[in-house]
Amino acid sequence: MLKNEYLTCTFHSRKMIIFSTQYNKMTRHISHFHLFI
């Protein structure tokens, strides 16, 4: 039970890290786009 919860927790945190990095790339891209306008 505990091990399972731990795995779920790490899975969710990994997913959040991936999401945040993608989000950062996206916002950076948008800011670069605004610079060109």
Biopython code that builds the backbone (N, CA, C, O; Angstrom):
import numpy as np
from Bio.PDB.StructureBuilder import StructureBuilder

atoms = [
    (1, "MET", "N", (0.835, -1.207, 0.000)),
    (1, "MET", "CA", (0.000, 0.000, 0.000)),
    (1, "MET", "C", (0.871, 1.259, 0.000)),
    (1, "MET", "O", (0.722, 2.134, -0.853)),
    (2, "LEU", "N", (1.771, 1.329, 0.963)),
    (2, "LEU", "CA", (2.642, 2.499, 1.044)),
    (2, "LEU", "C", (3.517, 2.633, -0.200)),
    (2, "LEU", "O", (3.701, 3.725, -0.737)),
    (3, "LYS", "N", (4.044, 1.509, -0.637)),
    (3, "LYS", "CA", (4.893, 1.525, -1.828)),
    (3, "LYS", "C", (4.099, 2.019, -3.040)),
    (3, "LYS", "O", (4.604, 2.789, -3.856)),
    (4, "ASN", "N", (2.871, 1.569, -3.138)),
    (4, "ASN", "CA", (2.015, 1.970, -4.243)),
    (4, "ASN", "C", (1.750, 3.475, -4.212)),
    (4, "ASN", "O", (1.812, 4.139, -5.246)),
    (5, "GLU", "N", (1.461, 4.002, -3.045)),
    (5, "GLU", "CA", (1.226, 5.441, -2.901)),
    (5, "GLU", "C", (2.473, 6.226, -3.277)),
    (5, "GLU", "O", (2.396, 7.271, -3.923)),
    (6, "TYR", "N", (3.610, 5.713, -2.867)),
    (6, "TYR", "CA", (4.881, 6.363, -3.187)),
    (6, "TYR", "C", (5.100, 6.408, -4.703)),
    (6, "TYR", "O", (5.530, 7.425, -5.247)),
    (7, "LEU", "N", (4.797, 5.294, -5.375)),
    (7, "LEU", "CA", (4.947, 5.246, -6.830)),
    (7, "LEU", "C", (4.008, 6.230, -7.513)),
    (7, "LEU", "O", (4.399, 6.914, -8.459)),
    (8, "THR", "N", (2.787, 6.302, -7.041)),
    (8, "THR", "CA", (1.828, 7.244, -7.613)),
    (8, "THR", "C", (2.310, 8.671, -7.417)),
    (8, "THR", "O", (2.202, 9.504, -8.316)),
    (9, "CYS", "N", (2.843, 8.943, -6.237)),
    (9, "CYS", "CA", (3.340, 10.277, -5.918)),
    (9, "CYS", "C", (4.493, 10.664, -6.846)),
    (9, "CYS", "O", (4.511, 11.766, -7.395)),
    (10, "THR", "N", (5.440, 9.768, -7.016)),
    (10, "THR", "CA", (6.579, 10.060, -7.887)),
    (10, "THR", "C", (6.118, 10.211, -9.331)),
    (10, "THR", "O", (6.632, 11.053, -10.067)),
    (11, "PHE", "N", (5.156, 9.400, -9.729)),
    (11, "PHE", "CA", (4.623, 9.496, -11.087)),
    (11, "PHE", "C", (3.998, 10.866, -11.315)),
    (11, "PHE", "O", (4.245, 11.498, -12.342)),
    (12, "HIS", "N", (3.196, 11.325, -10.370)),
    (12, "HIS", "CA", (2.538, 12.623, -10.493)),
    (12, "HIS", "C", (3.544, 13.758, -10.487)),
    (12, "HIS", "O", (3.410, 14.705, -11.262)),
    (13, "SER", "N", (4.539, 13.680, -9.634)),
    (13, "SER", "CA", (5.542, 14.744, -9.578)),
    (13, "SER", "C", (6.347, 14.787, -10.878)),
    (13, "SER", "O", (6.687, 15.863, -11.371)),
    (14, "ARG", "N", (6.646, 13.616, -11.424)),
    (14, "ARG", "CA", (7.374, 13.570, -12.693)),
    (14, "ARG", "C", (6.541, 14.198, -13.793)),
    (14, "ARG", "O", (7.052, 14.942, -14.630)),
    (15, "LYS", "N", (5.253, 13.890, -13.784)),
    (15, "LYS", "CA", (4.342, 14.451, -14.770)),
    (15, "LYS", "C", (4.284, 15.972, -14.633)),
    (15, "LYS", "O", (4.266, 16.691, -15.633)),
    (16, "MET", "N", (4.255, 16.453, -13.401)),
    (16, "MET", "CA", (4.221, 17.896, -13.167)),
    (16, "MET", "C", (5.517, 18.560, -13.625)),
    (16, "MET", "O", (5.492, 19.666, -14.166)),
    (17, "ILE", "N", (6.639, 17.897, -13.411)),
    (17, "ILE", "CA", (7.927, 18.445, -13.856)),
    (17, "ILE", "C", (7.951, 18.548, -15.377)),
    (17, "ILE", "O", (8.376, 19.565, -15.926)),
    (18, "ILE", "N", (7.503, 17.514, -16.049)),
    (18, "ILE", "CA", (7.446, 17.518, -17.514)),
    (18, "ILE", "C", (6.516, 18.633, -17.987)),
    (18, "ILE", "O", (6.842, 19.369, -18.918)),
    (19, "PHE", "N", (5.369, 18.751, -17.347)),
    (19, "PHE", "CA", (4.409, 19.783, -17.714)),
    (19, "PHE", "C", (4.993, 21.175, -17.517)),
    (19, "PHE", "O", (4.832, 22.045, -18.373)),
    (20, "SER", "N", (5.666, 21.389, -16.402)),
    (20, "SER", "CA", (6.234, 22.710, -16.119)),
    (20, "SER", "C", (7.345, 23.067, -17.106)),
    (20, "SER", "O", (7.466, 24.223, -17.510)),
    (21, "THR", "N", (8.150, 22.087, -17.495)),
    (21, "THR", "CA", (9.205, 22.376, -18.470)),
    (21, "THR", "C", (8.594, 22.708, -19.825)),
    (21, "THR", "O", (9.064, 23.617, -20.509)),
    (22, "GLN", "N", (7.557, 21.987, -20.217)),
    (22, "GLN", "CA", (6.878, 22.285, -21.476)),
    (22, "GLN", "C", (6.243, 23.666, -21.408)),
    (22, "GLN", "O", (6.277, 24.420, -22.380)),
    (23, "TYR", "N", (5.664, 23.996, -20.261)),
    (23, "TYR", "CA", (5.033, 25.295, -20.080)),
    (23, "TYR", "C", (6.072, 26.410, -20.178)),
    (23, "TYR", "O", (5.824, 27.443, -20.799)),
    (24, "ASN", "N", (7.221, 26.199, -19.570)),
    (24, "ASN", "CA", (8.293, 27.187, -19.628)),
    (24, "ASN", "C", (8.777, 27.391, -21.058)),
    (24, "ASN", "O", (9.021, 28.522, -21.477)),
    (25, "LYS", "N", (8.916, 26.318, -21.798)),
    (25, "LYS", "CA", (9.322, 26.425, -23.202)),
    (25, "LYS", "C", (8.285, 27.217, -23.985)),
    (25, "LYS", "O", (8.633, 28.071, -24.801)),
    (26, "MET", "N", (7.028, 26.935, -23.738)),
    (26, "MET", "CA", (5.947, 27.606, -24.432)),
    (26, "MET", "C", (5.941, 29.096, -24.134)),
    (26, "MET", "O", (5.836, 29.908, -25.054)),
    (27, "THR", "N", (6.050, 29.469, -22.869)),
    (27, "THR", "CA", (6.031, 30.886, -22.504)),
    (27, "THR", "C", (7.251, 31.597, -23.072)),
    (27, "THR", "O", (7.162, 32.746, -23.502)),
    (28, "ARG", "N", (8.387, 30.916, -23.073)),
    (28, "ARG", "CA", (9.593, 31.508, -23.633)),
    (28, "ARG", "C", (9.393, 31.749, -25.124)),
    (28, "ARG", "O", (9.790, 32.789, -25.649)),
    (29, "HIS", "N", (8.791, 30.809, -25.788)),
    (29, "HIS", "CA", (8.515, 30.926, -27.219)),
    (29, "HIS", "C", (7.577, 32.101, -27.479)),
    (29, "HIS", "O", (7.779, 32.864, -28.423)),
    (30, "ILE", "N", (6.564, 32.245, -26.650)),
    (30, "ILE", "CA", (5.598, 33.333, -26.789)),
    (30, "ILE", "C", (6.286, 34.680, -26.578)),
    (30, "ILE", "O", (6.026, 35.625, -27.323)),
    (31, "SER", "N", (7.151, 34.782, -25.584)),
    (31, "SER", "CA", (7.844, 36.041, -25.329)),
    (31, "SER", "C", (8.772, 36.388, -26.499)),
    (31, "SER", "O", (8.902, 37.558, -26.860)),
    (32, "HIS", "N", (9.408, 35.393, -27.082)),
    (32, "HIS", "CA", (10.252, 35.629, -28.252)),
    (32, "HIS", "C", (9.389, 36.103, -29.412)),
    (32, "HIS", "O", (9.777, 36.987, -30.175)),
    (33, "PHE", "N", (8.238, 35.512, -29.528)),
    (33, "PHE", "CA", (7.303, 35.888, -30.587)),
    (33, "PHE", "C", (6.877, 37.350, -30.425)),
    (33, "PHE", "O", (6.769, 38.080, -31.410)),
    (34, "HIS", "N", (6.638, 37.767, -29.200)),
    (34, "HIS", "CA", (6.254, 39.152, -28.931)),
    (34, "HIS", "C", (7.387, 40.111, -29.261)),
    (34, "HIS", "O", (7.142, 41.249, -29.660)),
    (35, "LEU", "N", (8.594, 39.668, -29.100)),
    (35, "LEU", "CA", (9.747, 40.515, -29.417)),
    (35, "LEU", "C", (9.803, 40.819, -30.917)),
    (35, "LEU", "O", (10.225, 41.902, -31.324)),
    (36, "PHE", "N", (9.382, 39.869, -31.716)),
    (36, "PHE", "CA", (9.449, 40.053, -33.165)),
    (36, "PHE", "C", (8.346, 40.960, -33.697)),
    (36, "PHE", "O", (8.474, 41.507, -34.792)),
    (37, "ILE", "N", (7.287, 41.122, -32.956)),
    (37, "ILE", "CA", (6.148, 41.921, -33.434)),
    (37, "ILE", "C", (6.433, 43.418, -33.389)),
    (37, "ILE", "O", (5.575, 44.221, -33.758)),
]
sb = StructureBuilder()
sb.init_structure("model")
sb.init_model(0)
sb.init_chain("A")
sb.init_seg("    ")
for serial, (resi, resn, name, xyz) in enumerate(atoms, 1):
    if name == "N":
        sb.init_residue(resn, " ", resi, " ")
    sb.init_atom(name, np.array(xyz, "f"), 0.0, 1.0, " ", f" {name:<3s}", serial, name[0])
structure = sb.get_structure()
